[in-house]
Amino acid sequence: MSPTKEYEEGMGYCIFEMGDGKADCAKVNFYAAPKPSVNMKKPGRLWHWGKILFEKWWLWKWF
């Protein structure tokens, strides 16, 4: 299994909880010069539910 083009270019994503039933998504380019660039979305309930569904899918797939 080979990495995706985004992975090879230093791209990464993170969804993190903000509290009050909301979450946020950050897209990061770790290889951007002169320092990593971060693009954050607006916190919301949709990101929270997306994170929960992704976690459930991941656990189902790997365990």
PEJOUR-V884423 format. One record per residue. N is the residue number from 0. D_CENTER is the distance of its C-alpha to the mean C-alpha in Angstrom with 1 decimal. Layout:
[[N | D_CENTER] [N | D_CENTER]]
This chain:
[[0 | 20.8] [1 | 19.8] [2 | 16.5] [3 | 15.1] [4 | 16.2] [5 | 12.8] [6 | 12.6] [7 | 16.2] [8 | 15.7] [9 | 13.3] [10 | 10.0] [11 | 6.7] [12 | 3.0] [13 | 2.6] [14 | 4.3] [15 | 7.8] [16 | 11.2] [17 | 13.7] [18 | 16.7] [19 | 19.1] [20 | 17.0] [21 | 14.3] [22 | 10.6] [23 | 8.6] [24 | 5.5] [25 | 5.7] [26 | 6.3] [27 | 8.7] [28 | 11.8] [29 | 13.3] [30 | 16.6] [31 | 17.4] [32 | 20.9] [33 | 22.2] [34 | 19.0] [35 | 15.2] [36 | 14.0] [37 | 11.3] [38 | 10.7] [39 | 9.8] [40 | 10.4] [41 | 13.1] [42 | 12.7] [43 | 14.0] [44 | 15.0] [45 | 13.4] [46 | 9.8] [47 | 11.5] [48 | 13.1] [49 | 10.3] [50 | 8.7] [51 | 12.3] [52 | 13.0] [53 | 10.2] [54 | 11.7] [55 | 15.1] [56 | 14.7] [57 | 13.5] [58 | 16.4] [59 | 18.7] [60 | 18.1] [61 | 18.4] [62 | 20.9]]
